Each structure stands twice: as C-alpha cells, then as structure tokens.
Amino acid sequence: MDDSIFIIFIVFGSIWALIGAMGVIALIKMDGGKVRIGKTALLVAIPIIAPIIIALTYAAVKGIP
C-alpha cells in the first residue's frame, strides 16, 4: 500500500512534465517557428533524464524496503 503514493507521485509528475513540454512547443509553433532538436539540446537533456530513468529502473527492479 505504501508504493501507491509513489506511483501517484510519478504519474502526476509525468503528466505535468508532458503538459510543460506541450506548452513550450505550442508557444514555439504559435510564433511560426520550427521545432528542432539539435545536438546541444541532447547534451542538456540526456544528463537530466538518464539519472531519473536509472533511479526509477533500479527502484523497480531492486524494490524499496
């Protein structure tokens, strides 16, 4: 039962992250710009996203005591 709070937190966090990303894309599209993901964006995004994915995978496999 304790894991359900963690799952709810992750789900709502993911929803808010998607809403934020869609908002930024909508603002860029509204100005008539093209949405491009360059090498610099990947250099910034990968070090942010990779540890989160690794930590969540570790917690899912190993379990939280």
PDBQT receptor file of N, H, CA, C and O in Angstrom, charges set to zero:
ATOM      1  N   MET A   1       0.816  -1.203   0.000  1.00  0.00    +0.000 N 
ATOM      2  CA  MET A   1       0.000   0.000   0.000  1.00  0.00    +0.000 C 
ATOM      3  C   MET A   1       0.859   1.266   0.000  1.00  0.00    +0.000 C 
ATOM      4  O   MET A   1       0.419   2.317  -0.466  1.00  0.00    +0.000 OA
ATOM      5  N   ASP A   2       2.076   1.164   0.520  1.00  0.00    +0.000 N 
ATOM      6  H   ASP A   2       2.433   0.310   0.898  1.00  0.00    +0.000 HD
ATOM      7  CA  ASP A   2       2.943   2.347   0.565  1.00  0.00    +0.000 C 
ATOM      8  C   ASP A   2       3.439   2.738  -0.820  1.00  0.00    +0.000 C 
ATOM      9  O   ASP A   2       3.725   3.911  -1.061  1.00  0.00    +0.000 OA
ATOM     10  N   ASP A   3       3.547   1.777  -1.735  1.00  0.00    +0.000 N 
ATOM     11  H   ASP A   3       3.315   0.824  -1.539  1.00  0.00    +0.000 HD
ATOM     12  CA  ASP A   3       4.029   2.075  -3.083  1.00  0.00    +0.000 C 
ATOM     13  C   ASP A   3       3.017   2.861  -3.908  1.00  0.00    +0.000 C 
ATOM     14  O   ASP A   3       3.392   3.502  -4.889  1.00  0.00    +0.000 OA
ATOM     15  N   SER A   4       1.751   2.824  -3.533  1.00  0.00    +0.000 N 
ATOM     16  H   SER A   4       1.446   2.302  -2.735  1.00  0.00    +0.000 HD
ATOM     17  CA  SER A   4       0.738   3.526  -4.315  1.00  0.00    +0.000 C 
ATOM     18  C   SER A   4       0.950   5.042  -4.276  1.00  0.00    +0.000 C 
ATOM     19  O   SER A   4       0.660   5.728  -5.257  1.00  0.00    +0.000 OA
ATOM     20  N   ILE A   5       1.441   5.562  -3.179  1.00  0.00    +0.000 N 
ATOM     21  H   ILE A   5       1.677   5.005  -2.383  1.00  0.00    +0.000 HD
ATOM     22  CA  ILE A   5       1.709   7.003  -3.087  1.00  0.00    +0.000 C 
ATOM     23  C   ILE A   5       2.847   7.367  -4.045  1.00  0.00    +0.000 C 
ATOM     24  O   ILE A   5       2.794   8.399  -4.714  1.00  0.00    +0.000 OA
ATOM     25  N   PHE A   6       3.868   6.521  -4.109  1.00  0.00    +0.000 N 
ATOM     26  H   PHE A   6       3.912   5.682  -3.566  1.00  0.00    +0.000 HD
ATOM     27  CA  PHE A   6       4.995   6.745  -5.009  1.00  0.00    +0.000 C 
ATOM     28  C   PHE A   6       4.535   6.719  -6.459  1.00  0.00    +0.000 C 
ATOM     29  O   PHE A   6       4.953   7.555  -7.261  1.00  0.00    +0.000 OA
ATOM     30  N   ILE A   7       3.686   5.773  -6.794  1.00  0.00    +0.000 N 
ATOM     31  H   ILE A   7       3.346   5.095  -6.143  1.00  0.00    +0.000 HD
ATOM     32  CA  ILE A   7       3.183   5.651  -8.163  1.00  0.00    +0.000 C 
ATOM     33  C   ILE A   7       2.350   6.870  -8.542  1.00  0.00    +0.000 C 
ATOM     34  O   ILE A   7       2.485   7.393  -9.648  1.00  0.00    +0.000 OA
ATOM     35  N   ILE A   8       1.496   7.322  -7.641  1.00  0.00    +0.000 N 
ATOM     36  H   ILE A   8       1.386   6.897  -6.742  1.00  0.00    +0.000 HD
ATOM     37  CA  ILE A   8       0.676   8.518  -7.904  1.00  0.00    +0.000 C 
ATOM     38  C   ILE A   8       1.577   9.728  -8.130  1.00  0.00    +0.000 C 
ATOM     39  O   ILE A   8       1.315  10.529  -9.027  1.00  0.00    +0.000 OA
ATOM     40  N   PHE A   9       2.634   9.873  -7.330  1.00  0.00    +0.000 N 
ATOM     41  H   PHE A   9       2.847   9.222  -6.601  1.00  0.00    +0.000 HD
ATOM     42  CA  PHE A   9       3.568  10.985  -7.475  1.00  0.00    +0.000 C 
ATOM     43  C   PHE A   9       4.245  10.959  -8.841  1.00  0.00    +0.000 C 
ATOM     44  O   PHE A   9       4.352  11.992  -9.503  1.00  0.00    +0.000 OA
ATOM     45  N   ILE A  10       4.705   9.777  -9.264  1.00  0.00    +0.000 N 
ATOM     46  H   ILE A  10       4.618   8.939  -8.725  1.00  0.00    +0.000 HD
ATOM     47  CA  ILE A  10       5.382   9.647 -10.554  1.00  0.00    +0.000 C 
ATOM     48  C   ILE A  10       4.416   9.944 -11.703  1.00  0.00    +0.000 C 
ATOM     49  O   ILE A  10       4.791  10.611 -12.668  1.00  0.00    +0.000 OA
ATOM     50  N   VAL A  11       3.182   9.457 -11.608  1.00  0.00    +0.000 N 
ATOM     51  H   VAL A  11       2.877   8.915 -10.825  1.00  0.00    +0.000 HD
ATOM     52  CA  VAL A  11       2.203   9.680 -12.675  1.00  0.00    +0.000 C 
ATOM     53  C   VAL A  11       1.882  11.163 -12.810  1.00  0.00    +0.000 C 
ATOM     54  O   VAL A  11       1.895  11.697 -13.919  1.00  0.00    +0.000 OA
ATOM     55  N   PHE A  12       1.596  11.832 -11.702  1.00  0.00    +0.000 N 
ATOM     56  H   PHE A  12       1.585  11.398 -10.801  1.00  0.00    +0.000 HD
ATOM     57  CA  PHE A  12       1.281  13.259 -11.785  1.00  0.00    +0.000 C 
ATOM     58  C   PHE A  12       2.490  14.074 -12.221  1.00  0.00    +0.000 C 
ATOM     59  O   PHE A  12       2.337  15.048 -12.958  1.00  0.00    +0.000 OA
ATOM     60  N   GLY A  13       3.685  13.698 -11.786  1.00  0.00    +0.000 N 
ATOM     61  H   GLY A  13       3.810  12.906 -11.188  1.00  0.00    +0.000 HD
ATOM     62  CA  GLY A  13       4.896  14.389 -12.235  1.00  0.00    +0.000 C 
ATOM     63  C   GLY A  13       5.098  14.243 -13.729  1.00  0.00    +0.000 C 
ATOM     64  O   GLY A  13       5.481  15.196 -14.408  1.00  0.00    +0.000 OA
ATOM     65  N   SER A  14       4.841  13.044 -14.244  1.00  0.00    +0.000 N 
ATOM     66  H   SER A  14       4.530  12.270 -13.693  1.00  0.00    +0.000 HD
ATOM     67  CA  SER A  14       4.971  12.807 -15.683  1.00  0.00    +0.000 C 
ATOM     68  C   SER A  14       3.945  13.617 -16.466  1.00  0.00    +0.000 C 
ATOM     69  O   SER A  14       4.256  14.179 -17.516  1.00  0.00    +0.000 OA
ATOM     70  N   ILE A  15       2.728  13.673 -15.952  1.00  0.00    +0.000 N 
ATOM     71  H   ILE A  15       2.475  13.217 -15.099  1.00  0.00    +0.000 HD
ATOM     72  CA  ILE A  15       1.683  14.457 -16.617  1.00  0.00    +0.000 C 
ATOM     73  C   ILE A  15       2.067  15.933 -16.672  1.00  0.00    +0.000 C 
ATOM     74  O   ILE A  15       1.911  16.574 -17.711  1.00  0.00    +0.000 OA
ATOM     75  N   TRP A  16       2.571  16.479 -15.558  1.00  0.00    +0.000 N 
ATOM     76  H   TRP A  16       2.698  15.958 -14.714  1.00  0.00    +0.000 HD
ATOM     77  CA  TRP A  16       2.965  17.889 -15.535  1.00  0.00    +0.000 C 
ATOM     78  C   TRP A  16       4.137  18.151 -16.469  1.00  0.00    +0.000 C 
ATOM     79  O   TRP A  16       4.190  19.201 -17.109  1.00  0.00    +0.000 OA
ATOM     80  N   ALA A  17       5.087  17.206 -16.560  1.00  0.00    +0.000 N 
ATOM     81  H   ALA A  17       5.044  16.353 -16.040  1.00  0.00    +0.000 HD
ATOM     82  CA  ALA A  17       6.216  17.376 -17.478  1.00  0.00    +0.000 C 
ATOM     83  C   ALA A  17       5.735  17.382 -18.927  1.00  0.00    +0.000 C 
ATOM     84  O   ALA A  17       6.217  18.175 -19.736  1.00  0.00    +0.000 OA
ATOM     85  N   LEU A  18       4.792  16.508 -19.259  1.00  0.00    +0.000 N 
ATOM     86  H   LEU A  18       4.401  15.864 -18.602  1.00  0.00    +0.000 HD
ATOM     87  CA  LEU A  18       4.241  16.486 -20.617  1.00  0.00    +0.000 C 
ATOM     88  C   LEU A  18       3.467  17.759 -20.931  1.00  0.00    +0.000 C 
ATOM     89  O   LEU A  18       3.569  18.295 -22.034  1.00  0.00    +0.000 OA
ATOM     90  N   ILE A  19       2.700  18.241 -19.968  1.00  0.00    +0.000 N 
ATOM     91  H   ILE A  19       2.617  17.806 -19.072  1.00  0.00    +0.000 HD
ATOM     92  CA  ILE A  19       1.958  19.486 -20.174  1.00  0.00    +0.000 C 
ATOM     93  C   ILE A  19       2.923  20.646 -20.408  1.00  0.00    +0.000 C 
ATOM     94  O   ILE A  19       2.683  21.487 -21.275  1.00  0.00    +0.000 OA
ATOM     95  N   GLY A  20       4.004  20.696 -19.646  1.00  0.00    +0.000 N 
ATOM     96  H   GLY A  20       4.199  20.014 -18.942  1.00  0.00    +0.000 HD
ATOM     97  CA  GLY A  20       5.003  21.755 -19.824  1.00  0.00    +0.000 C 
ATOM     98  C   GLY A  20       5.669  21.684 -21.182  1.00  0.00    +0.000 C 
ATOM     99  O   GLY A  20       5.857  22.706 -21.842  1.00  0.00    +0.000 OA
ATOM    100  N   ALA A  21       6.030  20.475 -21.604  1.00  0.00    +0.000 N 
ATOM    101  H   ALA A  21       5.877  19.644 -21.069  1.00  0.00    +0.000 HD
ATOM    102  CA  ALA A  21       6.669  20.308 -22.913  1.00  0.00    +0.000 C 
ATOM    103  C   ALA A  21       5.721  20.704 -24.035  1.00  0.00    +0.000 C 
ATOM    104  O   ALA A  21       6.126  21.366 -24.990  1.00  0.00    +0.000 OA
ATOM    105  N   MET A  22       4.461  20.300 -23.921  1.00  0.00    +0.000 N 
ATOM    106  H   MET A  22       4.131  19.762 -23.145  1.00  0.00    +0.000 HD
ATOM    107  CA  MET A  22       3.482  20.673 -24.951  1.00  0.00    +0.000 C 
ATOM    108  C   MET A  22       3.244  22.175 -24.963  1.00  0.00    +0.000 C 
ATOM    109  O   MET A  22       3.016  22.751 -26.027  1.00  0.00    +0.000 OA
ATOM    110  N   GLY A  23       3.293  22.817 -23.810  1.00  0.00    +0.000 N 
ATOM    111  H   GLY A  23       3.479  22.349 -22.946  1.00  0.00    +0.000 HD
ATOM    112  CA  GLY A  23       3.128  24.268 -23.753  1.00  0.00    +0.000 C 
ATOM    113  C   GLY A  23       4.268  25.001 -24.441  1.00  0.00    +0.000 C 
ATOM    114  O   GLY A  23       4.047  25.972 -25.166  1.00  0.00    +0.000 OA
ATOM    115  N   VAL A  24       5.486  24.531 -24.211  1.00  0.00    +0.000 N 
ATOM    116  H   VAL A  24       5.666  23.742 -23.622  1.00  0.00    +0.000 HD
ATOM    117  CA  VAL A  24       6.640  25.154 -24.864  1.00  0.00    +0.000 C 
ATOM    118  C   VAL A  24       6.566  24.957 -26.378  1.00  0.00    +0.000 C 
ATOM    119  O   VAL A  24       6.832  25.885 -27.142  1.00  0.00    +0.000 OA
ATOM    120  N   ILE A  25       6.208  23.758 -26.804  1.00  0.00    +0.000 N 
ATOM    121  H   ILE A  25       5.992  23.004 -26.184  1.00  0.00    +0.000 HD
ATOM    122  CA  ILE A  25       6.074  23.501 -28.245  1.00  0.00    +0.000 C 
ATOM    123  C   ILE A  25       4.975  24.361 -28.846  1.00  0.00    +0.000 C 
ATOM    124  O   ILE A  25       5.126  24.872 -29.956  1.00  0.00    +0.000 OA
ATOM    125  N   ALA A  26       3.864  24.527 -28.123  1.00  0.00    +0.000 N 
ATOM    126  H   ALA A  26       3.741  24.111 -27.222  1.00  0.00    +0.000 HD
ATOM    127  CA  ALA A  26       2.772  25.367 -28.624  1.00  0.00    +0.000 C 
ATOM    128  C   ALA A  26       3.211  26.821 -28.761  1.00  0.00    +0.000 C 
ATOM    129  O   ALA A  26       2.838  27.489 -29.725  1.00  0.00    +0.000 OA
ATOM    130  N   LEU A  27       4.002  27.321 -27.804  1.00  0.00    +0.000 N 
ATOM    131  H   LEU A  27       4.305  26.778 -27.021  1.00  0.00    +0.000 HD
ATOM    132  CA  LEU A  27       4.489  28.699 -27.897  1.00  0.00    +0.000 C 
ATOM    133  C   LEU A  27       5.428  28.873 -29.083  1.00  0.00    +0.000 C 
ATOM    134  O   LEU A  27       5.376  29.894 -29.769  1.00  0.00    +0.000 OA
ATOM    135  N   ILE A  28       6.277  27.895 -29.329  1.00  0.00    +0.000 N 
ATOM    136  H   ILE A  28       6.319  27.066 -28.772  1.00  0.00    +0.000 HD
ATOM    137  CA  ILE A  28       7.189  27.986 -30.469  1.00  0.00    +0.000 C 
ATOM    138  C   ILE A  28       6.405  27.949 -31.778  1.00  0.00    +0.000 C 
ATOM    139  O   ILE A  28       6.678  28.726 -32.693  1.00  0.00    +0.000 OA
ATOM    140  N   LYS A  29       5.436  27.050 -31.865  1.00  0.00    +0.000 N 
ATOM    141  H   LYS A  29       5.214  26.419 -31.122  1.00  0.00    +0.000 HD
ATOM    142  CA  LYS A  29       4.630  26.928 -33.087  1.00  0.00    +0.000 C 
ATOM    143  C   LYS A  29       3.778  28.173 -33.320  1.00  0.00    +0.000 C 
ATOM    144  O   LYS A  29       3.522  28.541 -34.467  1.00  0.00    +0.000 OA
ATOM    145  N   MET A  30       3.333  28.828 -32.238  1.00  0.00    +0.000 N 
ATOM    146  H   MET A  30       3.541  28.530 -31.306  1.00  0.00    +0.000 HD
ATOM    147  CA  MET A  30       2.481  30.000 -32.376  1.00  0.00    +0.000 C 
ATOM    148  C   MET A  30       3.224  31.141 -33.065  1.00  0.00    +0.000 C 
ATOM    149  O   MET A  30       2.627  31.927 -33.800  1.00  0.00    +0.000 OA
ATOM    150  N   ASP A  31       4.534  31.225 -32.821  1.00  0.00    +0.000 N 
ATOM    151  H   ASP A  31       5.019  30.586 -32.224  1.00  0.00    +0.000 HD
ATOM    152  CA  ASP A  31       5.329  32.268 -33.455  1.00  0.00    +0.000 C 
ATOM    153  C   ASP A  31       5.749  31.902 -34.866  1.00  0.00    +0.000 C 
ATOM    154  O   ASP A  31       6.445  32.674 -35.525  1.00  0.00    +0.000 OA
ATOM    155  N   GLY A  32       5.338  30.742 -35.334  1.00  0.00    +0.000 N 
ATOM    156  H   GLY A  32       4.773  30.115 -34.798  1.00  0.00    +0.000 HD
ATOM    157  CA  GLY A  32       5.679  30.320 -36.684  1.00  0.00    +0.000 C 
ATOM    158  C   GLY A  32       7.042  29.671 -36.783  1.00  0.00    +0.000 C 
ATOM    159  O   GLY A  32       7.544  29.449 -37.885  1.00  0.00    +0.000 OA
ATOM    160  N   GLY A  33       7.645  29.366 -35.656  1.00  0.00    +0.000 N 
ATOM    161  H   GLY A  33       7.238  29.546 -34.761  1.00  0.00    +0.000 HD
ATOM    162  CA  GLY A  33       8.967  28.736 -35.683  1.00  0.00    +0.000 C 
ATOM    163  C   GLY A  33       8.878  27.237 -35.863  1.00  0.00    +0.000 C 
ATOM    164  O   GLY A  33       7.827  26.628 -35.664  1.00  0.00    +0.000 OA
ATOM    165  N   LYS A  34      10.010  26.648 -36.247  1.00  0.00    +0.000 N 
ATOM    166  H   LYS A  34      10.864  27.143 -36.409  1.00  0.00    +0.000 HD
ATOM    167  CA  LYS A  34      10.086  25.202 -36.395  1.00  0.00    +0.000 C 
ATOM    168  C   LYS A  34      10.627  24.605 -35.104  1.00  0.00    +0.000 C 
ATOM    169  O   LYS A  34      11.520  25.173 -34.475  1.00  0.00    +0.000 OA
ATOM    170  N   VAL A  35      10.090  23.472 -34.717  1.00  0.00    +0.000 N 
ATOM    171  H   VAL A  35       9.365  23.011 -35.228  1.00  0.00    +0.000 HD
ATOM    172  CA  VAL A  35      10.567  22.780 -33.528  1.00  0.00    +0.000 C 
ATOM    173  C   VAL A  35      11.702  21.867 -33.961  1.00  0.00    +0.000 C 
ATOM    174  O   VAL A  35      11.489  20.886 -34.673  1.00  0.00    +0.000 OA
ATOM    175  N   ARG A  36      12.917  22.204 -33.520  1.00  0.00    +0.000 N 
ATOM    176  H   ARG A  36      13.089  23.001 -32.941  1.00  0.00    +0.000 HD
ATOM    177  CA  ARG A  36      14.087  21.417 -33.882  1.00  0.00    +0.000 C 
ATOM    178  C   ARG A  36      14.807  20.985 -32.609  1.00  0.00    +0.000 C 
ATOM    179  O   ARG A  36      14.901  21.745 -31.645  1.00  0.00    +0.000 OA
ATOM    180  N   ILE A  37      15.306  19.774 -32.621  1.00  0.00    +0.000 N 
ATOM    181  H   ILE A  37      15.230  19.157 -33.405  1.00  0.00    +0.000 HD
ATOM    182  CA  ILE A  37      16.098  19.279 -31.502  1.00  0.00    +0.000 C 
ATOM    183  C   ILE A  37      17.512  19.068 -32.027  1.00  0.00    +0.000 C 
ATOM    184  O   ILE A  37      17.765  18.166 -32.825  1.00  0.00    +0.000 OA
ATOM    185  N   GLY A  38      18.418  19.906 -31.569  1.00  0.00    +0.000 N 
ATOM    186  H   GLY A  38      18.212  20.639 -30.921  1.00  0.00    +0.000 HD
ATOM    187  CA  GLY A  38      19.791  19.837 -32.043  1.00  0.00    +0.000 C 
ATOM    188  C   GLY A  38      20.688  19.071 -31.087  1.00  0.00    +0.000 C 
ATOM    189  O   GLY A  38      20.233  18.507 -30.091  1.00  0.00    +0.000 OA
ATOM    190  N   LYS A  39      21.966  19.065 -31.413  1.00  0.00    +0.000 N 
ATOM    191  H   LYS A  39      22.335  19.523 -32.222  1.00  0.00    +0.000 HD
ATOM    192  CA  LYS A  39      22.943  18.364 -30.587  1.00  0.00    +0.000 C 
ATOM    193  C   LYS A  39      23.062  19.003 -29.213  1.00  0.00    +0.000 C 
ATOM    194  O   LYS A  39      23.252  18.299 -28.222  1.00  0.00    +0.000 OA
ATOM    195  N   THR A  40      22.956  20.311 -29.137  1.00  0.00    +0.000 N 
ATOM    196  H   THR A  40      22.802  20.883 -29.942  1.00  0.00    +0.000 HD
ATOM    197  CA  THR A  40      23.068  20.994 -27.859  1.00  0.00    +0.000 C 
ATOM    198  C   THR A  40      21.910  20.627 -26.938  1.00  0.00    +0.000 C 
ATOM    199  O   THR A  40      22.104  20.450 -25.735  1.00  0.00    +0.000 OA
ATOM    200  N   ALA A  41      20.729  20.514 -27.487  1.00  0.00    +0.000 N 
ATOM    201  H   ALA A  41      20.572  20.658 -28.464  1.00  0.00    +0.000 HD
ATOM    202  CA  ALA A  41      19.572  20.130 -26.675  1.00  0.00    +0.000 C 
ATOM    203  C   ALA A  41      19.741  18.724 -26.115  1.00  0.00    +0.000 C 
ATOM    204  O   ALA A  41      19.370  18.465 -24.971  1.00  0.00    +0.000 OA
ATOM    205  N   LEU A  42      20.296  17.821 -26.907  1.00  0.00    +0.000 N 
ATOM    206  H   LEU A  42      20.597  18.032 -27.836  1.00  0.00    +0.000 HD
ATOM    207  CA  LEU A  42      20.539  16.467 -26.419  1.00  0.00    +0.000 C 
ATOM    208  C   LEU A  42      21.611  16.447 -25.337  1.00  0.00    +0.000 C 
ATOM    209  O   LEU A  42      21.518  15.671 -24.386  1.00  0.00    +0.000 OA
ATOM    210  N   LEU A  43      22.630  17.297 -25.474  1.00  0.00    +0.000 N 
ATOM    211  H   LEU A  43      22.705  17.928 -26.246  1.00  0.00    +0.000 HD
ATOM    212  CA  LEU A  43      23.670  17.375 -24.440  1.00  0.00    +0.000 C 
ATOM    213  C   LEU A  43      23.116  17.880 -23.116  1.00  0.00    +0.000 C 
ATOM    214  O   LEU A  43      23.637  17.539 -22.054  1.00  0.00    +0.000 OA
ATOM    215  N   VAL A  44      22.082  18.674 -23.169  1.00  0.00    +0.000 N 
ATOM    216  H   VAL A  44      21.658  18.951 -24.032  1.00  0.00    +0.000 HD
ATOM    217  CA  VAL A  44      21.452  19.171 -21.947  1.00  0.00    +0.000 C 
ATOM    218  C   VAL A  44      20.436  18.168 -21.413  1.00  0.00    +0.000 C 
ATOM    219  O   VAL A  44      20.366  17.947 -20.204  1.00  0.00    +0.000 OA
ATOM    220  N   ALA A  45      19.656  17.563 -22.288  1.00  0.00    +0.000 N 
ATOM    221  H   ALA A  45      19.713  17.743 -23.271  1.00  0.00    +0.000 HD
ATOM    222  CA  ALA A  45      18.558  16.695 -21.857  1.00  0.00    +0.000 C 
ATOM    223  C   ALA A  45      19.022  15.335 -21.344  1.00  0.00    +0.000 C 
ATOM    224  O   ALA A  45      18.474  14.824 -20.368  1.00  0.00    +0.000 OA
ATOM    225  N   ILE A  46      20.007  14.755 -21.979  1.00  0.00    +0.000 N 
ATOM    226  H   ILE A  46      20.452  15.170 -22.772  1.00  0.00    +0.000 HD
ATOM    227  CA  ILE A  46      20.427  13.399 -21.601  1.00  0.00    +0.000 C 
ATOM    228  C   ILE A  46      20.952  13.329 -20.164  1.00  0.00    +0.000 C 
ATOM    229  O   ILE A  46      20.559  12.413 -19.442  1.00  0.00    +0.000 OA
ATOM    230  N   PRO A  47      21.817  14.242 -19.707  1.00  0.00    +0.000 N 
ATOM    231  CA  PRO A  47      22.263  14.153 -18.302  1.00  0.00    +0.000 C 
ATOM    232  C   PRO A  47      21.148  14.418 -17.284  1.00  0.00    +0.000 C 
ATOM    233  O   PRO A  47      21.281  14.047 -16.118  1.00  0.00    +0.000 OA
ATOM    234  N   ILE A  48      20.072  15.043 -17.704  1.00  0.00    +0.000 N 
ATOM    235  H   ILE A  48      19.964  15.344 -18.651  1.00  0.00    +0.000 HD
ATOM    236  CA  ILE A  48      18.948  15.267 -16.791  1.00  0.00    +0.000 C 
ATOM    237  C   ILE A  48      18.046  14.043 -16.753  1.00  0.00    +0.000 C 
ATOM    238  O   ILE A  48      17.622  13.619 -15.678  1.00  0.00    +0.000 OA
ATOM    239  N   ILE A  49      17.753  13.478 -17.904  1.00  0.00    +0.000 N 
ATOM    240  H   ILE A  49      18.098  13.823 -18.777  1.00  0.00    +0.000 HD
ATOM    241  CA  ILE A  49      16.787  12.385 -17.986  1.00  0.00    +0.000 C 
ATOM    242  C   ILE A  49      17.404  11.037 -17.612  1.00  0.00    +0.000 C 
ATOM    243  O   ILE A  49      16.737  10.219 -16.979  1.00  0.00    +0.000 OA
ATOM    244  N   ALA A  50      18.654  10.787 -17.987  1.00  0.00    +0.000 N 
ATOM    245  H   ALA A  50      19.196  11.452 -18.501  1.00  0.00    +0.000 HD
ATOM    246  CA  ALA A  50      19.279   9.483 -17.757  1.00  0.00    +0.000 C 
ATOM    247  C   ALA A  50      19.314   9.081 -16.279  1.00  0.00    +0.000 C 
ATOM    248  O   ALA A  50      18.944   7.947 -15.974  1.00  0.00    +0.000 OA
ATOM    249  N   PRO A  51      19.735   9.942 -15.344  1.00  0.00    +0.000 N 
ATOM    250  CA  PRO A  51      19.744   9.524 -13.936  1.00  0.00    +0.000 C 
ATOM    251  C   PRO A  51      18.349   9.226 -13.384  1.00  0.00    +0.000 C 
ATOM    252  O   PRO A  51      18.183   8.356 -12.530  1.00  0.00    +0.000 OA
ATOM    253  N   ILE A  52      17.360   9.951 -13.876  1.00  0.00    +0.000 N 
ATOM    254  H   ILE A  52      17.495  10.659 -14.570  1.00  0.00    +0.000 HD
ATOM    255  CA  ILE A  52      15.988   9.699 -13.428  1.00  0.00    +0.000 C 
ATOM    256  C   ILE A  52      15.550   8.313 -13.888  1.00  0.00    +0.000 C 
ATOM    257  O   ILE A  52      14.974   7.554 -13.108  1.00  0.00    +0.000 OA
ATOM    258  N   ILE A  53      15.814   7.984 -15.134  1.00  0.00    +0.000 N 
ATOM    259  H   ILE A  53      16.282   8.601 -15.767  1.00  0.00    +0.000 HD
ATOM    260  CA  ILE A  53      15.436   6.667 -15.652  1.00  0.00    +0.000 C 
ATOM    261  C   ILE A  53      16.196   5.559 -14.927  1.00  0.00    +0.000 C 
ATOM    262  O   ILE A  53      15.618   4.525 -14.593  1.00  0.00    +0.000 OA
ATOM    263  N   ILE A  54      17.485   5.772 -14.684  1.00  0.00    +0.000 N 
ATOM    264  H   ILE A  54      17.955   6.612 -14.955  1.00  0.00    +0.000 HD
ATOM    265  CA  ILE A  54      18.283   4.764 -13.982  1.00  0.00    +0.000 C 
ATOM    266  C   ILE A  54      17.767   4.555 -12.564  1.00  0.00    +0.000 C 
ATOM    267  O   ILE A  54      17.645   3.417 -12.112  1.00  0.00    +0.000 OA
ATOM    268  N   ALA A  55      17.464   5.641 -11.860  1.00  0.00    +0.000 N 
ATOM    269  H   ALA A  55      17.563   6.566 -12.228  1.00  0.00    +0.000 HD
ATOM    270  CA  ALA A  55      16.971   5.522 -10.484  1.00  0.00    +0.000 C 
ATOM    271  C   ALA A  55      15.618   4.825 -10.428  1.00  0.00    +0.000 C 
ATOM    272  O   ALA A  55      15.391   3.983  -9.559  1.00  0.00    +0.000 OA
ATOM    273  N   LEU A  56      14.727   5.163 -11.337  1.00  0.00    +0.000 N 
ATOM    274  H   LEU A  56      14.911   5.846 -12.043  1.00  0.00    +0.000 HD
ATOM    275  CA  LEU A  56      13.408   4.517 -11.348  1.00  0.00    +0.000 C 
ATOM    276  C   LEU A  56      13.509   3.047 -11.725  1.00  0.00    +0.000 C 
ATOM    277  O   LEU A  56      12.787   2.214 -11.177  1.00  0.00    +0.000 OA
ATOM    278  N   THR A  57      14.404   2.722 -12.664  1.00  0.00    +0.000 N 
ATOM    279  H   THR A  57      14.990   3.399 -13.110  1.00  0.00    +0.000 HD
ATOM    280  CA  THR A  57      14.603   1.319 -13.040  1.00  0.00    +0.000 C 
ATOM    281  C   THR A  57      15.198   0.531 -11.875  1.00  0.00    +0.000 C 
ATOM    282  O   THR A  57      14.774  -0.593 -11.605  1.00  0.00    +0.000 OA
ATOM    283  N   TYR A  58      16.161   1.102 -11.197  1.00  0.00    +0.000 N 
ATOM    284  H   TYR A  58      16.506   2.015 -11.416  1.00  0.00    +0.000 HD
ATOM    285  CA  TYR A  58      16.770   0.435 -10.045  1.00  0.00    +0.000 C 
ATOM    286  C   TYR A  58      15.728   0.196  -8.948  1.00  0.00    +0.000 C 
ATOM    287  O   TYR A  58      15.670  -0.887  -8.366  1.00  0.00    +0.000 OA
ATOM    288  N   ALA A  59      14.912   1.208  -8.674  1.00  0.00    +0.000 N 
ATOM    289  H   ALA A  59      14.960   2.088  -9.147  1.00  0.00    +0.000 HD
ATOM    290  CA  ALA A  59      13.886   1.057  -7.638  1.00  0.00    +0.000 C 
ATOM    291  C   ALA A  59      12.856   0.006  -8.040  1.00  0.00    +0.000 C 
ATOM    292  O   ALA A  59      12.350  -0.724  -7.187  1.00  0.00    +0.000 OA
ATOM    293  N   ALA A  60      12.543  -0.074  -9.324  1.00  0.00    +0.000 N 
ATOM    294  H   ALA A  60      12.954   0.519 -10.016  1.00  0.00    +0.000 HD
ATOM    295  CA  ALA A  60      11.554  -1.061  -9.775  1.00  0.00    +0.000 C 
ATOM    296  C   ALA A  60      12.117  -2.473  -9.680  1.00  0.00    +0.000 C 
ATOM    297  O   ALA A  60      11.400  -3.402  -9.310  1.00  0.00    +0.000 OA
ATOM    298  N   VAL A  61      13.396  -2.640 -10.012  1.00  0.00    +0.000 N 
ATOM    299  H   VAL A  61      13.978  -1.885 -10.313  1.00  0.00    +0.000 HD
ATOM    300  CA  VAL A  61      13.997  -3.971 -10.005  1.00  0.00    +0.000 C 
ATOM    301  C   VAL A  61      14.353  -4.409  -8.581  1.00  0.00    +0.000 C 
ATOM    302  O   VAL A  61      14.020  -5.519  -8.167  1.00  0.00    +0.000 OA
ATOM    303  N   LYS A  62      15.019  -3.548  -7.852  1.00  0.00    +0.000 N 
ATOM    304  H   LYS A  62      15.289  -2.646  -8.188  1.00  0.00    +0.000 HD
ATOM    305  CA  LYS A  62      15.520  -3.885  -6.513  1.00  0.00    +0.000 C 
ATOM    306  C   LYS A  62      14.425  -3.779  -5.467  1.00  0.00    +0.000 C 
ATOM    307  O   LYS A  62      14.411  -4.550  -4.507  1.00  0.00    +0.000 OA
ATOM    308  N   GLY A  63      13.517  -2.844  -5.636  1.00  0.00    +0.000 N 
ATOM    309  H   GLY A  63      13.529  -2.218  -6.416  1.00  0.00    +0.000 HD
ATOM    310  CA  GLY A  63      12.455  -2.625  -4.654  1.00  0.00    +0.000 C 
ATOM    311  C   GLY A  63      12.898  -1.647  -3.595  1.00  0.00    +0.000 C 
ATOM    312  O   GLY A  63      14.092  -1.476  -3.351  1.00  0.00    +0.000 OA
ATOM    313  N   ILE A  64      11.949  -1.018  -2.979  1.00  0.00    +0.000 N 
ATOM    314  H   ILE A  64      10.979  -1.157  -3.178  1.00  0.00    +0.000 HD
ATOM    315  CA  ILE A  64      12.210  -0.050  -1.917  1.00  0.00    +0.000 C 
ATOM    316  C   ILE A  64      11.798  -0.694  -0.602  1.00  0.00    +0.000 C 
ATOM    317  O   ILE A  64      10.638  -1.073  -0.441  1.00  0.00    +0.000 OA
ATOM    318  N   PRO A  65      12.744  -0.826   0.357  1.00  0.00    +0.000 N 
ATOM    319  CA  PRO A  65      12.390  -1.513   1.631  1.00  0.00    +0.000 C 
ATOM    320  C   PRO A  65      11.411  -0.747   2.469  1.00  0.00    +0.000 C 
ATOM    321  O   PRO A  65      11.034  -1.203   3.549  1.00  0.00    +0.000 OA
TER     322      PRO A  65
